[in-house]
Amino acid sequence: MQQRITYLLLFLLLSNWSFAQESNAFSLEDAVQFAFSNNLQIQNAQLNIQDADQQIYERRSIGLPQISGELGYQYYPQRPISVLPEELAIDPNTGMPLPQEQREVSFVLAHNFTAGVSLSSLVFDGSYFVGLRAARLYRDYVQKELQSTRRTVRNQVSEAYLPLLLIDENVGLLDNNIANLTTLLKETQAYYKEGFVEQLDIDRLVLSLANLESEKENLVRQRDMALNGLKLAMNYPAEKELTITGTIEELLLDSSDEQLTSQINYNSRPEYEVALTGLKLNELNVDLYQAGYLPNLAVFANYQQAYFGDDFSSGFWAPTFVVGAQVNIPIFDGFDKRSKIERARIQLKQAQNQTTNLAALIDLEIKNARINYQNALKRVEDQKEYVALAEKIYNTAQIKYKEGIGSSLELSQAEQSLFQTQGNYTQALYNLVTAKIELNKAIGN
């Protein structure tokens, strides 16, 4: 008994430890994978694939043998009466026609029971085979739609994730600047007590510090809104805590020049694959209507046992067995099929034009995305240099101020310039990551 209690306690401790290890921290890729498992758009696309599988089975079943059984029972409380003609209703004793009331007879027995089984099978039908190919191709179509939906969801999550990284980056800069400014304020207050600076110098620092803290509070509120947007894109429970990991710089580590120089591959874009599959479906649509000119052949067999009697003991069973075949040959339908074929060809041409136009749009999108990425990369490099220069100017102004050879106004201007340059650099990083994502979208990564 004591050993069982020990095992139970150990199990509970391990369970609690495992639960404690569960983390609600998500990197960008973690958030994307969570969305792949929980996003309702993806779930509906997966249901479409299951539905397409069932359509294949449904279409295939038309060409398989069809077997059915039947049971029937009829009881006549009052049987139908027929009147025999005079030449048949002859009294055998007198040779004279029977009177009207004696010529009434019934050819139906009170109890009729039938039991049978039927088999039919399609031997040849051109439209059946085309329809089966179309059902299989449609399955490929919805499979590619799933890939396109997953790509759309990935983009939605990425676009919702990036603002959080930008806000966190800005909050980090503000925290650092607030800490530096707080230290400078304390030093200035000490100088003021000794009579080296004026009250105006302190007031300027207090105002700058208040502006930074107000800006931080605003960013924190914006972060809550951005986090709610990310939860929605992931289909993450709104009431649960969610934290993100990583930085903007980490998202740029896997960048490569190959994305800027590789040859365009249209098949890497899921929507282009969808368009090609749709094109094949339009081609099959033409084949389907053309197959309507072909005859179709079906065979059938039916076996039946029928019981007739006024009761269930003195009646008799009558068997029936029939086999046969049926050929349907289309001759003239008022040009209905011809019109349908022409319409299908028009739709095929429209699909070809749409596919060609899509390829041109992909070309343009990739070219523009590459240009935007190069511009964003150059801007980051420039802003990085500007930040280093602004830091140098600020440090020099701070040294001059502490040594009494610089004014608080000069220090304030250098400070504002540094803060603005830091914000510009962070925004440039964000724009670069956004351009990288757009480039990945364009080339189909």
Secondary structure, DSSP 8 states (H G I E B T S, - for coil): -HHHHHHHHHHHHHHHHHHHH---EE-HHHHHHHHHHH-HHHHHHHHHHHHHHHHHHHHHHHTS-EEEEEEEEEE-SS---EE--TTT-B-TTT-SB--GGGSEE----SEEEEEEEEEEEEEE-HHHHHHHHHHHHHHHHHHHHHHHHHHHHHHHHHHHHHHHHHHHHHHHHHHHHHHHHHHHHHHHHHHHHTTSS-HHHHHHHHHHHHHHHHHHHHHHHHHHHHHHHHHHHHT--TTS--EE---TGGGGTT--THHHHS---GGGSHHHHHHHHHHHHHHHHHHHHHGGGS-EEEEEEEEEEEEEESSSSS-EEEEEEEEEEEEE-----TTHHHHHHHHHHHHHHHHHHHHHHHHHHHHHHHHHHHHHHHHHHHHHHHHHHHHHHHHHHHHHHHHHHHTTSS-HHHHHHHHHHHHHHHHHHHHHHHHHHHHHHHHHHHHT-
